[in-house]
C-alpha cells in the first residue's frame, strides 16, 4: 500500500501532497523536509528507489517536478513507478503537456485525477479512458453548477433592481403629489 505521494519542484517547493496514512502535521512536515532534501541531493543517474526508515521511497523526475511515493516494504517498486507514470500521463492528457504551473493553478484538478486513480493508497482504476471520462463528467457538472449560479444571480439582481426602481418611482410620485398645487 502507498503511504503517501509528494510532488515537489527542483527548488524544493511542495506542489501536491496526498497522505494515505494518518500522521500528525509536525511529522508530515518533517517527513516532507527530509525526503525533499534527500532526493534533491541525489545524482540524476542514481537509482529511483531507496530504503527509508520502515518503508521504501520510489521517485521519478518529470521536467521540473519530482513525483515521490512511500510504499510498504513488501510492495513492488516497479509497480509504483508505473503508477507514477500513469498519473503523469493522465495529467498530460488533461492539461495537454502538464507543467508545474498547471499543478499550481489547478491543484484541485490534480487532486481529483489522483483520487480517481488511487483510493486509500491502492490503485482504483487502471483505465486512463475511464479516469478521463470521470474527470470530464466532473468538469461538466461544475460548469452546469456555475452556469446555474450565474443565471440565478442574474435573476436575483434583476429583481433587486426592479424593486429599487419601483421604490424610487414611488418616492418620486409621492414627492410630485406633495409638491403639486
C-alpha positions, -999 to +999 in steps of 0.1 A: +000+000+000+011+035-008+017+056+024+018+090+007+026+108-025+045+141-028+051+163-058+078+190-054+098+212-077+136+212-082+138+242-058+122+220-031+087+237-031+060+212-023+033+213-050+010+185-040+008+160-012-016+131-006-013+111+026-029+077+029-018+071+065-026+094+094+004+114+106+004+145+128+011+177+109+045+181+126+055+146+114+043+153+078+064+185+076+094+166+090+090+137+065+085+161+036+116+182+045+138+151+049+126+134+017+128+166-004+164+172+009+174+136+004+160+133-032+173+166-044+208+158-032+208+125-052+226+125-086+203+120-117+219+086-126+212+071-092+185+045-086+150+059-081+144+036-052+157+040-017+152+024+017+140+050+042+130+043+078+104+014+077+093+019+041+106+023+005+107+055-014+101+055-051+106+087-071+108+099-106+116+133-121+094+147-149+106+180-163+108+203-132+087+182-109+096+152-087+069+126-080+077+108-048+059+079-032+064+060+000+054+024-001+054-005+024+084-028+025+066-057+007+053-036-022+066-036-057+088-006-066+083-011-104+045-011-100+048+021-080+069+037-108+042+026-133+015+043-111+036+075-110+039+073-148+002+066-153-006+097-131+018+118-152+001+105-184-033+114-171-021+149-161-006+153-196-038+142-213-060+165-191-037+196-193-021+190-226+016+186-217+014+193-180+038+217-163+045+229-128+022+259-133-007+236-142-003+219-109+000+252-090-031+269-106-052+238-110-043+218-079-079+208-073-079+191-107-046+174-100-060+160-067-092+149-084-072+130-111-051+114-083-083+105-064-098+088-095-066+068-099-059+058-063-081+053-032-066+046+002-031+042-013-043+014-037-048+016-074-085+021-081-088+025-118-062+013-144-080+026-174-069+060-185-100+064-206-123+057-175-104+082-154-106+109-181-143+102-185-149+107-148-129+140-149-149+152-180-181+144-161-170+163-131-160+193-153-194+193-169-211+191-136-191+220-123-198+240-155-235+234-152-235+244-115-215+276-122-239+285-151-269+279-128-254+301-101-247+328-126-282+325-140-298+326-106-276+356-096-287+374-127-324+368-119-319+379-082-300+411-093-327+419-118-354+415-092-335+437-068-331+464-095-368+463-102-377+467-066-352+496-062-366+512-094-402+507-082-394+522-048-376+551-064-406+557-087-430+555-057-409+581-039-409+604-069-446+601-073-451+609-036-428+639-040-447+650-071-480+647-053-468+666-022-454+694-044-484+698-066-506+730-063 
